[in-house]
Amino acid sequence: MGAIEGPGYSGASMESWASNIMAGTGIWRRVRERIGASSGRMQVVTVQHGGFSEREVDALQDVLDKIGQRLGVSLPMRRDRGDILLLDSDFASCNASNLLFRGQDDRPVVLIEPFNVDMIKWFGAIELFGHRQLELQRQFMDLTLIRRSSPYWSASGWMPEVGAVGHGAVATAAAALNSGFDSDYDSRPGAEPLLINDIDEIRLELVSQALAGHRKPGHAPLQASYGPAANMVFDFRAGVVAVDPLAQQYLRVRRELPLPAPGAQPQANAIVRDLEETIWDLGMAAGHLALQGEPADWWHCRLVGVAAERIESFTRLPHHLELARWLCGGPATPSELRRRARVSVSDLRRFIQACLYLGLLGWEGSGPQ
């Protein structure tokens, strides 16, 4: 904060007087830091982004501005060298040996799950990100660089202004990806509660309708959409789904769940896909949601291969086939599966969710799914 000016006082004498009165209490330091933060003179910590389009960068900047205000730190994004590296988690997984990733020079890494930027115009960036904003905040709060730069961090921890946000597991996951070694490989199930926003609730309802139609083919067709020219219609009686190529990209590549859209119709160039293949893709996109029939201690509850031999008809990914091989050999817990197949928690949850949606797996002792 600049020197305080007033009638009859020089800036230096005024600050010295106030500092002497409040010496030893820490009050002057907090007042000075908070006034500095509120006046816009926050410390700047630059964030280099990787794996995002221009529209996604704009949306992410809105979210980082919100997080920065909460933490008292400015977080501008940039293409070139930054203090922190922010990556799309799928991009990071697929490009672990990429020069961008390898060349981070021990910079801290923050990860975010893929998202559908086209939905921002409907709901706004902050609303769309929902629980991801909290996950990002957790990761930033765990970084030494952010703590050193924030006026709201002290030896006693984060001040109440920041809010109580559990922030251990996500940053540990980023650190493990960063180093290539995870000492908590089997002991960290991602135990923090899943935070479901309003949009996820709507998507979950659509998934429930799709699963009901899969179980009982007599259900009426279900329309869903990701936005203009990205529609899909589930025809349960015929056992097929008509999908626009753009919607196919959002579902299979970006792993985003659609929203219900009564009356939506696919384009003339729509792809016709098998219903069960699309249910598998819905499961792969819904790994961040509660697992179907998820027990309280899902990490240590055994999964039974009801029809595990069918898994390879839906996926040819090596780690999926490895998981299927273990499940064909007998019941196993997610903890055991992760240790044996060496997959991330998010990949494991996607796989399990897709299998549960199709009835290929079941929770031991829970009866029919």
N, C-alpha and C positions, 0 to 999 in steps of 0.2 A: 504494500500500500504506500502511496506517496505520502509526503509529510503533511500533517494536519495543519491547516492555516486558520487563524482566528484573530480577532482584535487584540492587540497588545501581546501577541505571542508569535515567535518565529516557529516555523515548522519543526525545526530540530529540538527547540526547548520544550515544545508541547509534547512531542513523542517521548522525549527523555523523562518528562514529568509523569506521564501516564505509565511508562515502562517501569519507573521506580515504584509507583504505587502498587502495580500488579505483579511485581517481580516475585518469582518463586511459585506463583499460583497457576501459571500457564494460561491465564485468562487472556492476557494481552496477545499472546501468540495466536490463540484461537480466533479472537476478534479480528485481528489483522488478516489472517488467512481467509476467514469466511467473507469478509468485506471484499478482499481481492478476488475471490472466486465469484461472488455475486456480481461484481462489476465487470465481469467478462475477461479478467486477466488471469485465466486459468493456464496452467502449464500445458504445453502441447506435446502429445505423444502421437507420432504419425503411425498409420496403419497401412501397410502394403497389402493389397488384395491379390488373390490368385484363383482363377477358375470361375470368374463371374463376368456376366455381360454388363454393358454400360447401364442398362435399366436396373439390373440387380445391384450394381454399385450405388446408384442413386437411392434405391430403397434402403440398402444397408446403411448408407450415410445418415438417413433419417433416424434409424434405430441407434446407431453409434452416438449421434448427437444427444439422444434421450439418455443413453447410458452415461455419456460423458457429463451431462448436467447433474446426474445423480451422484457421480463419483467425484465431481469437481475437477475434471480433467478434459481438455479438448482432444478429440480423437478424429482428426481429419484423415480421410482415405486418400491413397495415392498409388499410382501404378509402379513407380520406381521404388528405390530403397526406402524402407520404413523401419521404425523402431520395433514394431510387432508385425508378424505375418498372419493374416486372416485368410483361411482357406475353406472352400467348399469341401466337406468331409469326403464325398465321393471322389472329387478331383484329387485330394491328397492321397486317398487309398490307391487310386489308379496310377498316380504319378509319384510314388514314393521315391523313385530313383531319378525323377526329373531334376534338371539342374536348378530350377526355381526352388524346389523343395530342399534339395541337397545343399544348395548354396546359401542357406539362411544364416550361417555363421553364428550358431548358438542363439539366434534371436528367439524370443518366446513365440509359440504358435497357438493361435486360437482357431477353433474349428466350428463350423456351423453346418447343420444338415441342409440338404438341397431344399429349395422352395420354389413355388410357382409365382413368378413375378407378375404374370398377367392378372392375378387376383387382386393385386394392390389397388387397381383403379376402382374395384368394387368395395373393398373394405379398408383401405389405407394401410400403409406400411406397418405401423405400430400394432394395429389389430391383427394383421395377417401373421406377424411373427409370433405373437402370443408367448408361449412358454420358451420359444427360442431366444427371445429377448432376455429372459431370466437366465437361461443357460449361458448366453454370451456374457451377461453381467457377472455371473459366478466366475467364469474363466478370467475376465479382466481383473476382478477383485483378488484373485490368487497370484497375480503377477507382481513381482517385486518392483518392477518399473512403475506400475500404476500406483502402488502403495507409496512409493517415494515421492510421486508427483501430486498425490491427492492431499488436500487440506483436511480430509475427513478420516485419515489414517494416523494412528499414534501407536505408541508401545502397547497400549491396552487393547488395540484392535480397531475395527471400523466403528465410527461414531453412529449413534442412532439415526442420524439423518439419512444414512445410506439404506437402512432397512435390513431386516434379518433375512439373509439369503444364504442357504446352505451352499457351499462352494468348494467342496473337496473333490468329488468324484470326476466331474467333467474336466477340470484342469489336470487331474492325474492321468486321464485318458489322453489328453493332448500331449502331456509330457512323455507318456509311453510311446506315442507315435513319433514324437520328436526324436527320442533317443534310440528307438528300435529295440528297447529292452523294457519289459514290464514285470517288475518284481511282484506285483499283485495280480498276476495273470488269472489266477483261479479264485482269488478271494474278493474281487471287486465286481459284483453283479450289476452295478449301476443302481444301487439300492435306494437312491433318492426318489421320492414320490413322483410319478408322472404328472405333469401339469397339463391339463387339457383345457384349451380355450373354447370359446363358443363355436368357432368355425370347425374345430375338430369334432365337437359334439354333433354338428350337422353332418359331417362326413361319416362319422361312426354310425349314425342312423341310416345313411344310405348303404353303407357296407352291410348292416344288419338286414336291410331289405333284399340286398343282392344274395346274401347267404340263405335267407328264407326262400327266395325264388329258386335257388339251386337245389334246396332240399325238397321243395314241393313245386314241380314245374308248372302247376296250374296258375301261378301268380301272373298278374297283368304285367306287361312290359314296364321296364324302369328306365327313365331318361336321366342322364347325368351330363355334366358339362364342366369344362375348364375355362370357358369363355367363347367368343365368336370363332366359328369354324373349328371348334375342338369339342365336339359332342360325341356321345355314345349312347346306344340303346340296348338294354338287355332284353332279349327275347327268350324267356324261360321255357316256353313251350317247345320252341325249336332247338333250344340248347346252344344258342349262338349269341354273339354280341357284335353289333355294327359299330365300328370305331373310326372316327376321322383320324387321318395320319398324325395330325397335331396332337390330338388327345392321346393317341398311342405313344407319342414321344413323352408327353407329360407323365403317363402312367408307368411305362416300362423303363425309360431312361432317367427321368427326373424323380421317379418314385413319389409322385404326388397323388393324393386321393381327389377324385372329382367331387363336385357339389351336386345335389339334386336339382334338376332343371326340367320340370314338367313341360312337355311340348317341344323340347329340343329335338332336332332331327339331324342326323349325320349328312355330310355332303355326298355328292354323286360318286366321289372317289373313295368312299369309306371302305375300310377293310372289314371282312367278316371273319371273326375269330371264334374258336370253341369257347363255350361258357366256362368250362373248368380251367382253361388256360388263363382266362381273364380273372377268375377268382384267385388263382395263384398270384397273379400280378397285384391284385388288390392287397393280398396278404403281405407281399414284399414291400408295398408302399405303406403298410400300416404297422410296421414294427415298433414305431414310437408310441403307439397306443397300447392300452392294456391287452395282454395276450388273451385269446379266446379261452374262457373258463379259468383264467389265471388264479392259482392258489395264493394264499398269503405269502408263503415262502417259496415262490416259484423257482428260485435259483437252486433249491435243493430238493425239489419234488421231481419224481421220476416221470419221464415221458415214455409212453408205450407205443411201439410201432404197429398201429392198427393195419395199415397197408403201406408200410415203408418201402416195399419193393416197387411201388408205383412212382416214387419220388423222381426217379431218373427220367420219367416221361414228361416232366415239367421243367427240368433244369439239367444242364450239362456242365454247370460250373464245378470245377474240381473240388472245392471245399464243401459244396452241397452234396456231392456224391460221397465224399468222405464221411460227412455227417450221417447220410443215409446208410452207409455201410455199418457204422457203429450201432445205429438204431435197429437195423435188421438183426444184429447180434443179441439184442435184448434191451430191456428198459435202461434208461440212463438219465441222469439229471442234467439240466443246462450247464451246471458247473463242470460236470465230467465231460460233456460234449465239447465245451470250449477248450478245456485242457487238452483233449485228444486231437481235435481238429485245428487248434491254434487259430481261431477266428475271433473277430472283435465281437463285443457284446451287441452292437447294433446289427451286424450281419447275422448273428445267431438269432436274435429276436425276429428279424425279418423272415428267416428260414422257418423258424418254429411257427410263426403266425401263419404263413402260407400253408404249411402242412396242417395246422389245426383247422383253418378255414375249409380245407378240402376233406377233413376227416382222415388224413393219412397218419396222424399222431393223436394221442389222447393222454390226459393226465392220469397217472395210475390211481385207481380207486375212485375216480370221479364218475364212472359210468359212461354211457354214450355221450359224445359231444354234440 
